């Protein structure tokens, strides 16, 4: 059998293996999004999966296929969170010992969930700043201990398991599917879903979605070979990988019609809208597919569209940061260092004459602890409408106020905010 691909049969067999283990998640038409984009938007709710993400499908499919002598030695994996939960759940279900390597930057909620699902069968090892660091450590550990490595995306059994998401959504759809949107990290979900969807409905377009801080698949496809990214933004942690899989890359090249790259700030806006309008808790990677709809507004008009919400493991502690990133992206939150004139009443004048009637100061602090009046102040301003920005800048210029806009200076922004 060709090891460079997966087949329809592989996915059908995986579905048989998984039918009593995973949840057949709902496919729900979303009327708010359908009205917004003038089409029929359906959400494949993998955020309602037993471990709140699709990752259990691939993990269990691979682990259950291992011979008893392999299982006896235990398994090892690396993950930023969701794959770890899938492996942990599978360890407990199959009564297999597992060592799970996770980046030190992993949200606490995901680490707690891994321990909850795996119980006494698993050990969590925090290692490295990124998924790729953990991956290296996990592979070395597995080789040293003779344990089976359960790859998060680059394995035929993993991709076949993820492909059952495609099997379910195509089975549940009563109408022809014109577009399927799926997030891409290492590429396992897109490869599996794309294989199934294209096998039974070649006209359906599969659109992959990546975060702009980690566009590893789109960069690789553009260059015609796998590219290892240098620095990545780890905010969309579920898809933050520097290097996609060898197999997943080859398959995605064949089955993915286009890849949309979306800004992290826009993903944050989507997360908040999903929560406020639909009571759906999506993690950043889970919201990628819906975030891309804006970029495809013209093409999807009047069509049947499925968006895979791939995960719902969002730490409530991150919501303040998500709101902040959304406001900055939408042009509603601006940070400045302001050099106030050295005279009495300068701050009062700023409040009375520079701030607009709907502008709020959300942060104010002097950057110098001593001789405060001789140093700039850090000022955060939230606007009600982004159109209020230009008048605010004009009033600062008119009053002769010296300022630096931190939103447009990444180095200073990261240092001070």
Residue pairs with C-beta under 8 A, 6 or more apart in sequence:
3 156
3 247
4 247
4 250
5 195
5 247
5 250
5 251
6 156
6 159
6 160
6 163
6 191
6 192
6 195
6 251
7 195
7 199
8 195
8 196
8 199
8 200
10 156
10 157
10 160
10 163
11 160
11 163
11 164
11 166
11 167
11 192
11 195
11 196
12 167
13 160
14 57
14 61
14 157
14 160
14 161
14 163
14 164
15 164
15 167
15 168
17 60
17 61
17 64
17 65
18 57
18 60
18 61
18 161
18 164
21 50
21 56
21 60
21 93
22 49
22 50
22 56
22 57
22 60
22 164
23 48
23 49
23 50
24 168
25 44
25 45
25 46
25 48
25 49
25 165
25 168
26 45
26 48
27 42
27 43
27 44
27 45
27 168
27 169
27 172
27 173
27 306
28 42
28 43
28 45
29 40
29 41
29 42
29 43
30 41
30 42
30 43
30 278
32 277
32 278
33 41
33 43
33 290
33 293
33 307
34 40
34 41
37 293
37 297
37 300
37 301
37 305
38 301
38 302
39 300
39 301
39 302
39 303
39 304
39 305
40 175
40 303
40 304
40 305
41 293
41 305
41 306
41 307
42 169
42 173
42 304
42 305
42 306
42 307
43 280
43 290
43 306
43 307
43 309
44 165
44 168
44 169
44 306
44 307
44 308
44 309
45 280
45 309
46 53
46 54
46 165
46 286
46 308
46 309
46 310
46 311
46 312
47 53
47 280
47 281
47 282
47 283
47 286
47 309
47 310
47 311
47 312
48 312
49 56
50 56
50 89
51 82
51 85
51 86
51 88
51 89
51 113
51 117
52 82
52 85
52 113
52 311
52 312
52 313
53 82
53 85
53 86
53 238
53 283
53 286
53 310
53 311
53 312
53 313
54 82
54 162
54 165
54 189
54 308
54 310
54 311
55 79
55 82
55 83
55 85
55 86
55 152
55 162
55 311
56 85
56 86
56 89
56 90
57 86
57 161
57 162
57 164
57 165
58 83
58 86
58 152
58 153
58 155
58 157
58 158
58 159
58 160
58 161
58 162
58 188
58 192
59 77
59 83
59 86
59 87
59 89
59 90
59 150
59 158
59 161
60 86
60 89
60 90
60 93
60 94
60 161
61 157
61 158
61 160
61 161
62 150
62 151
62 155
62 157
62 158
62 161
63 71
63 75
63 87
63 90
63 91
63 94
63 96
63 148
63 150
64 90
64 94
65 157
66 75
66 148
70 148
71 94
71 96
71 148
73 145
73 146
73 147
73 148
74 96
74 97
74 98
74 99
74 145
74 147
74 148
75 87
75 91
75 96
75 97
75 98
75 99
75 147
75 148
75 149
75 150
76 98
76 99
76 100
76 101
76 138
76 141
76 142
76 145
76 147
76 148
76 149
76 150
77 83
77 84
77 87
77 98
77 99
77 100
77 101
77 138
77 149
77 150
77 151
77 152
78 100
78 101
78 102
78 131
78 134
78 135
78 137
78 138
78 139
78 152
79 85
79 87
79 100
79 101
79 102
79 131
79 134
79 152
80 102
80 103
80 106
80 110
80 131
80 134
80 237
80 238
80 240
81 102
81 106
81 107
81 110
81 111
81 113
81 114
81 237
81 238
81 313
82 110
82 238
82 285
82 310
82 311
82 313
83 150
83 152
83 153
84 100
84 102
84 110
84 114
84 124
85 110
85 113
85 114
85 117
85 313
87 98
87 100
87 118
87 122
87 150
88 98
88 100
88 114
88 115
88 117
88 118
88 121
88 122
89 117
89 118
90 96
91 97
91 98
91 118
91 121
91 122
92 117
92 118
92 119
92 121
92 122
95 121
96 121
97 121
97 122
98 118
98 121
98 122
98 123
99 122
99 123
99 125
99 138
99 141
99 145
99 147
100 114
100 118
100 122
100 123
100 124
100 125
101 125
101 126
101 127
101 134
101 135
101 137
101 138
101 141
102 110
102 111
102 114
102 124
102 125
102 126
102 127
102 134
103 126
103 127
103 128
103 129
103 130
103 131
103 133
103 134
103 234
104 126
104 127
104 128
104 129
105 129
105 130
105 234
105 237
106 126
106 237
107 237
107 313
107 315
107 317
107 318
108 315
108 317
109 313
109 314
109 315
109 316
109 317
110 313
110 315
111 124
111 126
113 313
114 122
114 124
115 122
115 124
125 137
125 141
127 133
127 134
127 137
127 138
128 134
128 136
128 137
129 234
130 232
130 234
130 240
130 242
131 152
131 240
131 241
131 242
132 241
132 242
132 243
138 149
139 149
141 147
142 148
142 149
150 158
151 158
151 245
152 158
152 186
152 188
153 159
153 162
153 185
153 186
153 187
153 188
153 189
153 191
153 244
153 245
153 248
154 186
154 187
154 188
154 244
154 245
154 246
154 247
154 248
155 247
156 247
158 188
158 192
159 188
159 191
159 192
159 195
159 247
159 248
159 251
160 192
161 192
162 188
162 189
162 191
162 192
162 193
163 191
163 192
163 193
163 195
163 196
164 192
164 196
165 189
165 192
165 193
165 308
166 180
166 192
166 193
166 194
166 195
166 196
166 197
167 196
169 177
169 180
169 193
169 306
169 308
170 177
170 196
170 197
170 200
170 201
173 304
173 306
175 304
176 201
176 203
176 204
176 304
177 197
177 201
177 204
177 304
177 305
177 306
178 203
178 204
178 205
178 300
178 303
178 304
178 305
179 204
179 205
179 206
179 207
179 296
179 299
179 300
179 303
179 304
179 305
179 306
180 193
180 197
180 204
180 205
180 206
180 207
180 305
180 306
180 307
180 308
181 207
181 209
181 289
181 290
181 292
181 293
181 296
181 305
181 306
181 307
181 308
182 189
182 190
182 193
182 194
182 206
182 207
182 208
182 209
182 289
182 308
182 310
183 189
183 190
183 208
183 209
183 210
183 238
183 239
183 285
183 286
183 288
183 289
183 308
183 310
184 190
184 208
184 209
184 210
184 217
184 239
184 244
184 252
184 256
184 259
184 288
185 210
185 214
185 216
185 238
185 239
185 240
185 241
185 244
185 285
186 239
186 241
186 244
186 245
186 248
187 217
187 244
187 245
187 248
187 249
187 251
187 252
188 245
188 248
189 308
189 310
190 206
190 208
190 217
190 248
190 252
190 255
190 256
191 247
191 248
191 251
191 252
191 255
193 206
193 308
194 206
194 251
194 252
194 254
194 255
194 256
195 251
195 255
197 204
197 206
197 255
198 204
198 206
198 255
205 257
205 258
206 255
206 256
206 257
207 256
207 257
207 258
207 259
207 260
207 292
207 296
208 217
208 218
208 252
208 256
208 258
208 259
208 260
209 259
209 260
209 261
209 262
209 288
209 289
209 291
209 292
210 216
210 217
210 218
210 239
210 259
210 260
210 261
210 262
210 288
211 233
211 235
211 236
211 239
211 240
211 261
211 262
211 263
211 264
211 267
211 284
211 285
211 288
212 233
212 261
212 262
212 263
212 264
213 232
213 233
213 234
213 235
213 236
213 240
213 264
214 229
214 232
214 233
214 234
214 236
214 239
214 240
214 241
214 242
215 229
215 259
215 261
216 227
216 228
216 229
216 232
216 241
216 242
216 243
216 244
217 244
217 249
217 252
217 256
217 259
218 259
218 261
219 227
219 229
220 226
220 227
220 244
220 249
221 249
221 252
221 253
221 256
221 259
226 243
226 244
226 246
226 249
227 243
228 242
228 243
229 242
229 243
230 242
232 240
232 241
232 242
233 240
233 264
234 240
235 264
235 284
235 325
236 264
236 267
236 284
236 285
236 288
237 283
237 284
237 285
238 283
238 284
238 285
238 286
238 310
238 311
238 313
239 285
239 288
244 252
260 292
260 295
260 296
262 288
262 291
262 292
262 295
263 329
264 284
264 325
264 329
265 325
265 326
265 328
265 329
265 330
266 291
266 294
266 329
267 284
267 287
267 288
267 291
268 284
268 322
268 323
268 325
268 326
268 329
269 291
269 326
269 329
269 330
270 282
270 287
270 290
270 291
271 282
271 283
271 284
271 287
271 314
271 322
271 326
272 322
272 323
272 326
274 280
274 281
274 282
274 287
274 290
274 309
275 281
275 282
280 309
280 312
281 312
281 314
282 290
282 309
282 311
282 312
282 314
283 311
283 312
283 313
283 314
284 314
284 322
285 310
285 311
286 309
286 310
286 311
286 312
286 314
287 309
288 310
289 307
289 308
289 309
289 310
290 307
290 309
293 300
293 305
293 307
324 333
327 333
327 382
328 334
328 407
330 386
331 383
331 386
331 389
332 382
332 383
332 384
332 385
332 386
333 362
333 380
333 381
333 382
333 383
334 380
334 381
334 383
334 389
334 392
334 405
334 407
335 363
335 378
335 379
335 380
335 381
335 405
335 406
335 407
335 413
335 416
335 417
336 378
336 379
336 381
336 403
336 404
336 405
336 406
337 367
337 376
337 377
337 378
337 379
337 403
337 404
337 406
337 412
337 416
338 350
338 376
338 377
338 379
338 396
338 401
338 402
338 403
339 376
339 401
339 402
339 403
340 346
340 347
340 350
340 373
340 376
340 377
340 401
341 400
341 401
342 373
342 374
349 399
350 399
350 401
351 361
353 395
353 399
354 392
354 395
354 396
354 399
354 401
355 361
355 381
355 392
356 383
356 388
356 391
356 392
356 395
358 383
358 384
358 385
358 388
359 381
359 382
359 383
359 384
359 388
359 392
360 381
360 382
361 379
361 380
361 381
362 380
362 381
362 382
363 378
363 379
363 380
364 377
364 378
364 379
364 380
365 377
365 378
366 372
366 375
366 377
366 378
367 375
367 376
367 377
367 378
367 416
368 374
368 375
376 402
376 404
378 416
380 417
381 392
383 389
383 392
396 403
404 412
406 412
406 413
406 416
406 417
407 413
